[in-house]
Amino acid sequence: MVIKDESFLTLSHKLEQWYNVKIHFEDEAVQEIRYTGMFEKENIDQVLKYLQMLTPFEYDMKLNEITIRYQKNAENKKGGNAETQGK
């Protein structure tokens, strides 16, 4: 899966189709975080953990439902652009 300067919201639609999950955002601002990168063999949990290394968000996963929210007390600024490369 190739990601080129895409918002988390756009990326979430790709993830939903790729991994057969449903992603919900609790915070509208987190949807606007932008990413560039590529994932090949990672599972959904690995992808989200990679993205967490770049931006301050938390997620809960129950079966095929994922809820994403900004991390409380995050020191990083909200928004911005993040790059990732999965292996």
C-alpha atoms as one frame of an Amber mdcrd trajectory, in Angstrom:
protein
   0.000   0.000   0.000   1.512   3.307  -1.089   0.636   6.531   0.749   1.559
   9.903  -0.770   0.844  12.984   1.352  -2.573  11.659   2.352  -4.664  12.702
   5.315  -5.320  10.151   8.044  -8.974  10.232   6.972  -8.076   9.249   3.385
  -5.607   6.673   4.671  -8.286   5.225   6.971 -10.463   4.418   3.933  -7.575
   2.497   2.357  -6.921   0.672   5.636 -10.603  -0.236   5.947 -10.584  -1.863
   2.521  -7.129  -3.460   2.826  -7.706  -4.986   6.287 -11.499  -5.341   6.352
 -11.896  -3.087   9.399 -13.985  -0.036  10.284 -12.138   3.027  11.587 -13.785
   5.752  13.681 -12.178   9.044  14.729 -13.095  10.650  18.050 -11.187  13.843
  17.208 -11.683  15.642  13.926  -8.194  17.185  14.053  -6.462  13.790  14.000
  -8.117  13.097  10.636  -6.057  15.888   9.063  -2.608  14.473   9.916  -0.816
  13.739   6.644   1.342  10.715   5.859   3.685   9.532   3.130   5.033   5.998
   3.087   4.591   2.400   2.062   3.388  -0.771   3.765   3.731  -4.219   2.282
   3.291  -7.143   4.686   2.303  -5.481   7.937  -0.929  -6.282   9.732  -3.262
  -3.485  10.838  -1.828  -3.381  14.363   1.714  -2.987  13.008   0.620  -0.198
  10.662  -1.070   1.714  13.484   1.965   1.268  15.751   4.247   2.669  13.011
   1.946   5.664  12.610   1.894   6.148  16.404   5.683   6.532  16.384   5.224
   9.565  14.162   2.167  11.244  15.636   0.475  11.396  19.050  -2.663   9.283
  18.835  -4.168   6.387  20.725  -6.371   3.647  19.377  -8.604   0.866  20.635
  -9.259  -2.208  18.547 -12.196  -4.502  19.219 -12.662  -7.201  16.608 -12.758
  -5.268  13.345 -13.669  -1.870  14.875 -10.888   0.677  15.515 -11.358   3.959
  17.366  -8.645   6.613  17.015  -8.176   9.717  19.180  -5.421  12.222  19.952
  -3.127  11.069  22.721  -3.838  12.837  25.969  -1.060  15.124  27.193   0.889
  14.705  23.955   3.971  16.883  23.783   4.006  16.897  19.970   2.094  19.510
  18.015  -1.154  18.485  16.390  -1.173  18.216  12.635   1.869  18.306  10.415
   3.243  15.784   7.965   4.737  12.415   8.814   6.647   9.921   6.710   6.859
   6.195   7.299   8.235   3.156   5.529   7.055  -0.278   6.617   9.120  -3.378
   5.931
